[in-house]
Amino acid sequence: MLITLLALNMLENPSLPFLSPVFADHMVLQRDIPNTFWGWTKPGTEVVVSVAGKSFRGKTDPTGKWSVKVTPPAVGGPYEVTVKGDQTVELKDVLVGDVWICSGQSNMEMGITMVQNHEEEVKAANRPTIRLMMVEKAISLAPEPITRIVPWRTCTPETIVQNGWGGFSAAGYFFGRMLNDELKVPIGLVESSWGGSVAEAWVSSPGLVSVKDFSAQLEALSKVDPKAHSGYGAMDNWVSKFDTLSKPNSSAYRGETDATWKEVKMPQNFHQLGIHDHQNVVWFARQFEVPGGGETGMPFLDLGGSDGVSTVYINGKFVAGLASPLYNFQRKLPDGILKSGTNSIAIRMIGHKWDGGLTWGDYPINIQTADGKRVELAGTWKMKVSASLDGHTGMPFMMEDNPDYPSTIHNSMIAPLEPMAIKGALWYQGESNVGRGEQYQRLLPALIADWRKGFGVGDFPFYIVQLANYGQRHPEPTDNGWAELQEAQNLTALKVKNAGLAVANDIGMPNDIHPVNKQEVGRRLALVALAKTYGQKIEYSGPVFKKAEEQGGELVVSFDHSLGLELRGDTKNCFAIAGKDGKFYWADARIEDDTVVLFSSQVKVPVYVRYAWDENPAVCLYNGAGLPASPFRNK
């Protein structure tokens, strides 16, 4: 659900907390640099932050906001931190080490229970000096001072599987685990990710000015009245004008059906259900049984994947909504919404953008009750196509759960963390920007600069996971938007100060955009950090293209990070070369010293080269450290 816009002025919003929720028991303070604490109270109040026998002072400004810079004690702990003003907060079990932000879309969000060997990994996740914090999904039209957070917790087999899509970010955890082992210091991991999100949603409005491409969208967003357009109540009012089942007090909200409703199996999407025009309002309903004993606690709803604008009602009451396609429609439900015995669920779906229905294959759909019982929802439902959208304009601008708009995620999931002291950031995103590779070359550096300005700790390390291989392999060399996005990630890592790249083009899955080998993703990220941030003398990168020179009808390609260069597997379809005409053909390849020599009978004078230029290419080039080369081209 969308957080109500919060004014930064404490006088206008006395509900702002004395201490920002990013500070809590079990947290990690960033070592070696001042840590800024902040919060809100009465103007003119002195605030004192004390830790390890030292105290640091500040005073609230006229708006009621205060901030205090704290020099952290020695690495390790645990410490107690006391914050005193007109009230007192005591933080216990605080460690000092390194804090990393873990952000991006679904492959960063993908939790530890979704990866290979997950049962063993969960059992082994007893890591008392790794601490986890998670920012819950939210968007806003303006920067928020606070957001919803799953507070800091010690990493254990129990806590690492709590919250999120399968638990805490697997890529982030495996990265942090390796740093924890190698450095012997506490590691704090802050997950702020959203599956399916576009990169521009993670950049502030001022940060997007240099990119220019989003000016029109930002201008349109600045004119949106969130009270009039963002809520599902606005959608109810609009659709009720032409859909009788959406009228106030309609029996459809209570899951009541009649002979006009069709019996169907769920989960399925509109097309599978025979609804070939997705521009419709479609209702689904069923009853389900909750075991006896009464339900007064907070249950959990999991509808797998969903498309379109979806509104969910349980026992006639609104409980959840979705404004855009999402692969994991999961929501905590209000206290007391379920009752012992028979309950009803109704879902209204408006397939205005993509398709509609409950989708994404074999994801389960169920309700978990407050006492841990699981009620399966897959099976027989009732369905009714109740209205068409044809001829109906003015659909409300839906903000909730829609990660498609510039700056809106940054406002709610990054801005409230600033200026938290951090060591660096991990970024695993790009799938939703495929097809805009040239733009991404400008957008990703803008995002990095924007975050560095917001967190205020200098040009902190920013390490990128390159998109993994996924999808169809083309039989002949071709232009490719997936590879262009990978190229943009690679160029950003090469050109931006303190940036780096973990290549994943050999560990993806052709039929699943969410590869399960997140252990290797985390390891490769950690190698980059250990070398570039912590100064270890290790190889951290696969071969990096340097130049290509024509010599006697062959193309000699040289690289950085080329010690022990080797070819593996399918070498016939990973390199392509072209002459001045730009027509590419597959090339034969051989290693000579630390170069790759390419040749083809179809290209007499080769000038241009492409490597692994496909969404699911043959990957054959590695160095002696066993690290793969990034896709590259010189045209």
C-alpha positions in Angstrom: 0.0 0.0 0.0 1.1 3.5 -0.7 2.4 5.4 2.3 0.6 8.8 2.8 2.8 11.6 1.7 4.7 13.0 4.7 5.7 16.6 5.1 9.3 17.0 6.1 8.1 19.7 8.5 7.6 18.2 12.0 5.2 20.9 12.8 2.9 19.8 10.0 3.3 16.1 10.9 3.8 15.4 14.6 3.7 11.6 13.9 7.3 11.5 12.7 9.3 9.4 15.1 11.9 10.7 17.6 14.4 8.3 16.0 14.4 7.2 12.4 13.4 3.5 12.1 16.6 2.7 10.2 18.2 2.7 13.7 17.3 -0.3 15.8 18.5 -3.1 18.1 21.0 -5.5 16.3 22.0 -2.8 13.7 25.5 -2.3 12.3 27.2 1.1 12.4 29.6 1.8 9.5 33.2 1.7 10.7 35.8 4.4 10.1 33.5 7.3 9.2 31.0 9.4 11.1 27.5 7.9 11.3 24.6 10.4 11.1 21.7 9.7 13.4 18.5 11.6 12.9 14.9 11.9 13.9 12.2 14.5 14.9 11.0 16.2 18.0 10.1 19.6 19.3 12.1 22.5 17.8 15.1 23.6 19.9 15.5 20.3 21.7 19.0 19.1 22.4 19.6 15.5 21.4 22.6 13.5 22.8 23.7 10.2 21.2 26.0 8.1 23.5 28.0 5.0 22.6 31.1 3.4 24.3 31.5 6.2 26.8 31.4 9.0 24.3 28.6 11.5 23.7 27.7 13.5 20.6 25.3 16.4 20.6 22.9 18.1 18.2 19.8 20.3 18.3 16.5 20.2 16.4 16.0 22.8 13.7 12.9 25.0 13.4 11.1 22.2 11.5 11.7 19.8 14.4 14.3 17.6 12.6 17.6 16.8 14.4 20.8 15.0 13.3 23.9 14.1 15.2 27.2 12.8 13.7 28.6 10.0 15.8 32.1 8.6 15.6 31.8 4.9 15.8 33.8 2.9 18.4 36.1 0.0 17.5 35.1 -2.7 15.0 33.1 -5.4 16.7 30.8 -5.1 19.7 28.2 -5.5 20.8 27.6 -2.0 22.0 24.6 -0.1 23.5 23.6 3.2 21.9 21.5 5.7 23.9 19.6 8.6 22.2 18.3 11.2 24.6 16.2 14.3 23.9 12.7 14.9 25.3 12.5 11.1 25.3 15.1 8.3 25.5 15.7 5.4 23.1 18.2 2.6 23.9 19.6 0.4 21.1 21.1 -2.9 22.2 23.4 -5.4 20.5 24.8 -2.8 18.1 27.9 -3.9 16.0 30.4 -1.9 14.1 31.5 -3.1 10.7 30.5 -2.5 7.1 27.1 -1.8 5.7 26.0 -2.6 2.2 22.8 -1.6 0.3 21.4 -4.5 -1.8 19.1 -3.1 -4.4 17.6 -3.8 -7.8 14.7 -5.8 -9.2 13.6 -9.5 -8.8 17.0 -11.1 -9.0 18.2 -9.1 -6.1 14.9 -9.6 -4.3 15.0 -13.4 -4.8 15.3 -14.9 -1.4 17.5 -17.7 -0.1 14.7 -20.3 -0.2 14.5 -19.9 -4.0 18.1 -20.9 -4.8 19.9 -24.1 -5.4 20.7 -26.2 -2.3 18.5 -23.8 -0.4 17.8 -26.2 2.5 21.5 -26.6 3.3 22.1 -22.9 2.8 19.3 -22.0 5.3 20.6 -24.4 7.9 24.1 -22.9 7.6 22.9 -19.3 7.9 23.8 -19.1 11.6 25.8 -15.9 11.3 25.7 -13.8 14.5 27.9 -11.0 13.0 25.8 -10.6 9.8 22.8 -8.4 10.4 19.8 -8.0 8.0 17.4 -5.1 7.4 14.7 -5.0 4.8 12.9 -2.0 3.3 9.3 -2.9 2.4 7.9 -2.0 -1.0 6.3 1.5 -1.2 6.2 4.3 -3.7 5.5 8.0 -3.4 5.2 11.1 -5.5 7.6 13.0 -3.2 10.5 12.1 -1.0 9.5 10.5 2.3 11.3 11.0 5.6 10.5 7.5 6.8 9.3 4.3 5.2 8.2 0.8 6.4 11.1 -1.3 7.4 11.6 -4.9 8.6 14.0 -3.9 11.5 17.5 -5.1 11.9 17.9 -8.7 13.0 20.7 -11.1 13.6 21.1 -13.6 10.7 19.9 -17.0 11.7 18.2 -19.9 9.9 15.0 -18.6 11.2 15.4 -14.8 10.4 16.9 -15.2 7.0 13.7 -16.8 5.6 11.4 -14.2 7.1 9.8 -11.6 4.9 10.4 -10.9 1.2 10.2 -13.2 -1.8 11.6 -16.4 -0.3 13.4 -14.6 2.5 16.3 -12.2 2.5 18.1 -11.4 -0.8 20.2 -14.5 -1.7 22.6 -12.5 -3.8 23.1 -10.0 -1.0 23.5 -12.7 1.6 26.1 -14.7 -0.3 28.1 -11.6 -0.9 27.9 -10.6 2.7 28.8 -14.1 3.9 32.0 -14.1 1.9 33.0 -10.7 3.2 32.2 -11.8 6.7 34.5 -14.9 6.3 37.4 -13.0 4.6 37.4 -9.8 6.6 36.3 -11.1 10.0 34.2 -8.0 10.6 30.5 -7.6 11.1 28.5 -7.1 7.9 25.2 -5.2 7.7 23.0 -5.9 4.7 20.1 -3.6 3.8 17.8 -5.0 1.2 15.8 -2.4 -0.8 14.6 -4.1 -3.9 11.5 -4.5 -6.1 10.9 -7.1 -8.7 10.0 -5.8 -12.2 11.1 -2.2 -11.3 12.7 0.1 -13.9 15.9 1.8 -13.1 14.5 5.3 -13.4 12.1 4.7 -10.5 15.2 4.4 -8.3 16.6 7.9 -9.1 15.4 11.1 -7.5 13.8 13.7 -9.7 16.8 16.1 -9.4 19.0 13.1 -10.2 17.1 12.5 -13.5 17.6 16.0 -14.8 20.8 15.2 -16.6 19.2 12.2 -18.4 16.4 14.4 -19.8 14.5 11.5 -21.3 12.1 11.5 -18.3 11.2 15.2 -18.2 7.7 14.8 -19.6 6.9 12.0 -17.2 8.2 13.9 -14.2 6.2 16.9 -15.3 3.0 14.8 -15.5 3.7 13.2 -12.1 4.1 16.7 -10.5 0.5 17.5 -11.5 -1.0 14.3 -10.0 -3.2 14.8 -6.9 -2.5 11.6 -5.0 -5.7 11.9 -2.9 -7.8 11.9 -6.1 -5.9 9.3 -8.1 -3.8 7.0 -6.1 -6.2 4.9 -4.0 -8.3 1.9 -4.9 -11.3 3.9 -3.7 -10.7 6.1 -6.8 -10.6 3.0 -8.9 -13.9 1.8 -7.3 -15.6 5.1 -8.1 -14.5 5.0 -11.7 -15.2 1.4 -12.5 -18.6 1.4 -10.7 -19.9 3.8 -13.4 -20.1 0.9 -15.9 -19.6 -2.3 -13.9 -22.6 -3.3 -11.9 -20.6 -5.7 -9.7 -18.4 -2.8 -8.5 -21.4 -0.8 -7.2 -21.3 0.0 -3.5 -22.6 -2.9 -1.3 -22.4 -5.3 -4.3 -22.6 -8.9 -3.3 -19.5 -9.6 -5.4 -17.3 -8.0 -2.7 -18.6 -10.8 -0.4 -17.8 -13.5 -2.9 -21.4 -14.3 -3.6 -22.1 -15.8 -7.0 -25.0 -17.0 -9.1 -25.7 -19.0 -12.2 -24.1 -16.4 -14.5 -20.7 -17.1 -13.0 -18.5 -19.7 -14.7 -16.6 -22.4 -12.9 -12.9 -22.2 -13.7 -9.6 -23.6 -12.4 -7.1 -21.1 -10.9 -4.4 -19.9 -11.2 -4.7 -19.1 -14.9 -4.3 -15.9 -17.0 -7.1 -14.3 -19.1 -5.9 -15.9 -22.3 -5.9 -19.4 -20.7 -9.4 -18.8 -19.5 -10.6 -17.9 -23.0 -10.7 -14.1 -22.4 -8.7 -13.0 -25.5 -9.4 -9.3 -25.1 -7.8 -8.4 -21.8 -9.5 -5.0 -21.7 -12.2 -6.2 -19.4 -13.3 -6.2 -15.8 -13.3 -9.8 -14.5 -14.3 -11.0 -11.1 -13.1 -14.2 -9.4 -14.5 -15.6 -6.2 -14.4 -18.7 -4.0 -15.0 -19.8 -0.4 -12.4 -21.5 1.8 -12.3 -23.0 5.2 -10.1 -21.8 8.1 -9.5 -24.4 10.8 -11.2 -23.7 14.1 -9.7 -21.8 17.0 -10.3 -18.2 16.0 -8.1 -15.9 14.0 -7.2 -12.7 15.6 -3.5 -12.3 14.5 -2.0 -11.2 11.3 -2.4 -13.7 8.4 -0.5 -13.6 5.0 -1.9 -13.8 1.5 0.1 -15.2 -1.4 -1.5 -15.0 -4.9 1.7 -15.9 -6.8 1.9 -13.7 -10.0 -0.8 -11.3 -11.1 -1.4 -9.0 -14.0 -3.5 -5.9 -14.4 -5.1 -3.9 -11.6 -6.1 -6.4 -9.0 -8.3 -5.7 -5.9 -8.7 -8.3 -3.3 -11.6 -8.6 -0.8 -11.9 -11.1 2.0 -15.2 -11.5 3.7 -16.4 -8.4 1.9 -13.5 -6.1 3.1 -10.8 -4.6 1.0 -7.4 -6.2 2.0 -5.0 -5.8 -0.9 -4.4 -4.3 -4.3 -2.0 -4.4 -7.2 -1.7 -1.7 -9.9 0.8 -3.4 -12.2 2.1 -6.9 -13.1 3.9 -8.5 -10.3 5.4 -12.0 -10.0 4.9 -12.3 -6.2 1.6 -10.8 -5.1 2.2 -11.3 -1.3 0.5 -9.2 1.4 0.1 -9.2 5.1 -3.6 -9.1 5.9 -5.3 -7.0 8.6 -5.7 -8.4 12.1 -8.9 -10.3 12.6 -9.8 -10.4 8.9 -10.2 -14.2 8.9 -12.7 -16.2 11.0 -12.9 -19.8 12.0 -15.0 -21.8 9.5 -16.1 -20.5 6.1 -14.5 -17.4 4.6 -14.8 -15.8 1.1 -12.3 -14.2 -1.2 -13.1 -12.1 -4.2 -10.7 -10.6 -6.7 -11.6 -7.9 -9.2 -9.1 -7.8 -12.1 -8.9 -5.0 -14.7 -6.6 -6.2 -17.5 -5.9 -2.8 -18.9 -2.1 -3.0 -19.6 -0.8 -6.5 -20.2 -3.0 -9.5 -19.6 -4.9 -10.4 -16.5 -5.5 -13.2 -14.1 -3.3 -15.1 -11.7 -0.2 -16.1 -13.7 3.4 -17.0 -13.6 3.2 -20.7 -13.9 3.5 -22.9 -10.8 3.7 -20.3 -8.1 1.4 -21.3 -5.2 -1.6 -19.4 -4.1 -2.6 -19.6 -0.5 -3.4 -18.0 2.8 -1.2 -18.6 5.8 -3.2 -18.1 9.0 -1.8 -16.3 12.0 -0.9 -19.6 13.7 1.0 -20.9 10.7 -1.7 -23.1 9.0 -1.7 -22.9 5.2 -5.0 -22.8 3.3 -4.6 -23.6 -0.3 -6.5 -21.4 -2.8 -5.6 -23.2 -6.0 -8.4 -25.1 -7.6 -12.0 -24.4 -8.4 -13.2 -20.7 -8.5 -16.1 -18.9 -10.0 -15.5 -16.2 -12.6 -17.5 -13.6 -14.3 -16.6 -11.1 -17.1 -18.6 -8.2 -15.9 -17.7 -5.3 -18.1 -15.6 -4.1 -21.0 -13.3 -1.1 -20.9 -14.1 -0.2 -24.5 -15.2 3.5 -24.6 -14.4 4.2 -21.0 -11.7 6.7 -20.4 -10.3 8.5 -17.4 -8.9 5.4 -15.5 -7.4 6.8 -12.3 -3.6 7.1 -12.1 -2.8 4.1 -9.9 0.2 4.6 -7.6 0.0 1.6 -5.3 2.4 -1.2 -6.0 3.3 0.2 -9.4 7.1 0.5 -9.9 7.0 1.9 -13.4 7.2 5.7 -12.7 10.3 7.8 -12.5 11.6 8.6 -9.0 8.6 7.0 -7.2 10.6 4.1 -5.6 13.5 6.3 -4.8 11.2 8.6 -2.9 10.0 5.8 -0.6 12.8 3.2 -0.5 16.0 5.1 -0.9 15.4 8.7 0.3 14.3 7.6 3.8 17.6 5.8 4.2 19.7 8.9 3.5 22.1 9.9 4.9 22.7 6.6 6.6 26.4 5.7 6.7 27.2 2.9 4.3 30.3 1.2 2.8 28.8 0.6 -0.6 25.9 -0.7 -2.8 25.1 -3.7 -4.9 22.8 -3.3 -7.9 21.1 -6.2 -9.7 18.7 -4.7 -12.2 18.2 -4.2 -15.9 15.7 -6.8 -17.2 13.0 -4.1 -17.1 15.1 -1.7 -19.1 16.1 -4.1 -21.9 15.5 -2.4 -25.2 16.9 0.9 -23.9 20.6 0.1 -23.8 21.8 3.5 -25.0 19.6 5.2 -22.5 20.9 2.9 -19.7 24.4 4.1 -20.5 23.3 7.5 -19.2 20.7 6.4 -16.7 22.8 4.1 -14.5 25.7 6.6 -14.0 23.0 9.2 -13.1 21.6 6.8 -10.5 25.0 6.2 -9.0 25.8 9.9 -8.8 22.3 10.5 -7.3 22.8 7.9 -4.5 26.3 9.1 -3.7 25.0 12.6 -3.3 22.1 11.5 -1.1 24.0 9.2 1.3 26.8 11.8 1.6 29.7 9.4 2.3 31.7 10.2 -0.9 32.1 8.1 -4.0 31.2 4.8 -2.3 31.7 1.5 -4.1 28.9 0.6 -6.5 29.0 -3.0 -7.8 26.7 -4.2 -10.6 25.6 -7.7 -11.4 25.4 -8.0 -15.2 22.3 -9.6 -16.6 22.6 -13.4 -16.8 21.9 -15.3 -20.0 18.2 -16.0 -20.5 15.9 -16.9 -23.4 16.3 -18.0 -27.0 19.7 -18.5 -28.7 19.7 -17.1 -32.2 21.3 -19.4 -34.9 23.0 -16.5 -36.6 24.7 -13.3 -35.4 22.1 -10.6 -34.7 21.5 -7.2 -33.1 20.3 -7.8 -29.6 18.7 -5.5 -26.9 19.6 -7.8 -24.0 23.3 -7.6 -25.0 23.0 -3.9 -25.4 21.8 -3.6 -21.8 24.7 -5.8 -20.7 27.0 -3.5 -22.6 25.6 -0.5 -20.8 26.3 -2.2 -17.4 29.8 -3.0 -18.5 30.6 0.5 -19.7 29.3 2.0 -16.5 31.5 -0.3 -14.5 34.5 0.7 -16.6 33.9 4.5 -16.7 32.4 5.4 -13.3 34.8 5.8 -10.4 34.7 3.0 -7.8 32.2 1.0 -9.9 32.6 -2.7 -10.7 30.9 -5.6 -12.5 30.1 -9.2 -11.7 29.5 -11.0 -15.0 26.8 -13.7 -14.8 26.4 -14.5 -18.5 27.4 -18.2 -17.9 25.2 -19.1 -14.9 21.8 -18.1 -16.2 18.9 -20.4 -17.1 17.4 -20.3 -20.7 13.8 -20.9 -19.4 13.9 -18.9 -16.1 14.8 -15.2 -15.8 15.6 -15.9 -12.1 18.7 -18.2 -12.1 19.1 -20.2 -9.0 22.9 -20.1 -8.7 23.0 -17.0 -6.6 25.9 -18.4 -4.6 28.2 -17.7 -7.6 26.7 -14.2 -8.1 27.5 -13.4 -4.5 31.0 -14.8 -4.8 31.8 -12.8 -7.9 30.5 -9.6 -6.3 32.6 -10.3 -3.2 35.7 -10.8 -5.4 35.2 -7.4 -6.9 34.7 -5.8 -3.4 37.7 -7.7 -1.9 40.0 -6.5 -4.7 38.7 -2.9 -5.4 37.4 -1.9 -1.9 39.5 -3.9 0.5 42.8 -4.1 -1.5 43.3 -7.8 -1.7 45.6 -8.9 -4.4 43.2 -11.3 -6.2 41.8 -11.6 -9.7 38.3 -10.2 -9.6 37.3 -9.8 -13.3 37.1 -11.9 -16.4 38.8 -10.8 -19.6 37.9 -7.2 -20.5 38.1 -6.2 -24.1 40.9 -3.7 -24.9 41.3 -3.6 -28.7 41.0 -5.5 -32.0 43.5 -5.3 -34.8 43.4 -6.9 -38.3 46.5 -8.8 -39.1 46.8 -10.8 -42.4 43.1 -11.5 -42.7 42.6 -12.3 -39.1 41.4 -10.2 -36.2 43.6 -10.2 -33.1 41.7 -9.3 -30.0 43.5 -8.3 -26.8 42.2 -7.9 -23.2 42.9 -6.7 -19.8 42.6 -9.3 -17.0 43.8 -11.9 -19.6 46.3 -14.0 -17.6 45.6 -17.7 -18.4 43.2 -16.9 -21.2 41.2 -20.0 -22.3 38.4 -21.1 -24.5 35.7 -23.4 -23.2 32.8 -25.3 -24.7 31.1 -24.0 -27.9 33.7 -21.8 -29.6 31.9 -21.8 -33.0 29.1 -19.6 -32.0 30.4 -17.1 -29.4 32.5 -14.8 -31.5 31.3 -13.0 -34.7 33.4 -10.8 -37.0 32.5 -8.4 -39.8 34.3 -6.4 -42.5 33.6 -2.7 -43.2 30.2 -3.7 -44.5 29.1 -4.6 -41.0 27.8 -8.0 -41.9 28.6 -10.4 -39.1 29.5 -14.1 -39.4 30.5 -16.7 -36.8 34.2 -16.9 -36.4 36.7 -19.6 -35.5 38.9 -18.7 -32.6 42.2 -19.7 -31.1 44.4 -18.5 -28.3 47.8 -17.0 -29.0 49.6 -15.8 -25.8 47.0 -13.6 -24.1 45.0 -12.7 -27.2 42.2 -14.3 -29.2 42.7 -14.7 -32.9 39.5 -14.8 -35.0 39.0 -15.7 -38.6 36.3 -16.7 -41.1 36.4 -17.7 -44.7 33.4 -15.3 -45.2 35.3 -12.2 -44.0 38.4 -11.4 -45.9 39.4 -8.3 -44.0 37.8 -8.4 -40.5 37.4 -5.1 -38.7 34.6 -5.6 -36.2 34.0 -8.2 -33.4 31.2 -9.2 -31.2 31.3 -11.6 -28.4 28.4 -13.4 -26.7 26.1 -10.9 -28.4 22.7 -12.6 -27.7 20.3 -13.0 -24.8 21.4 -16.6 -24.3 24.7 -16.8 -26.1 27.4 -19.4 -26.2 29.9 -18.3 -23.6 33.4 -19.5 -24.2 36.0 -17.0 -23.0 37.5 -17.2 -19.5 40.8 -16.3 -17.8 42.9 -18.4 -15.5 40.8 -17.4 -12.5 37.8 -19.1 -14.1 35.9 -15.8 -14.6 34.0 -15.1 -17.8 34.4 -12.2 -20.2 31.6 -9.7 -20.5 29.7 -9.5 -23.8 31.5 -6.9 -25.9 31.7 -5.3 -29.4 33.7 -2.7 -31.2 30.7 -1.8 -33.4 
